[in-house]
Amino acid sequence: MHGNVWEWCQDNRHDSYKGAPSNGSTWIDNDNKYRVLRSGSWLNPPVGCRSANRSRFNPDSGNNHLGFRVVCVAEARTL
């Protein structure tokens, strides 16, 4: 899941992963106004369009190169 638009995540921006939740929950524990952006947009070179690419953005600013990372929990099924 990468490329086309930056994916705006719910987490606050942190300088490192030290202290990050290990259970996959969002990391909202500071007054930082910036949110995490993942991937990259169509304006970025290919090296920047990967799911591990990370940046930040102020939600009060507008930008038409941002999208949303939609996450849902899949039900476990037995075959």
Secondary structure, 3 states (H helix, E strand, C coil): CCCCCEEEEEEECCCCCCCCCCCCCCCCCCCCCCEEEEECCCCCCHHHCEEEEEEEECCCCCCCCEEECCCCCCCCCCC
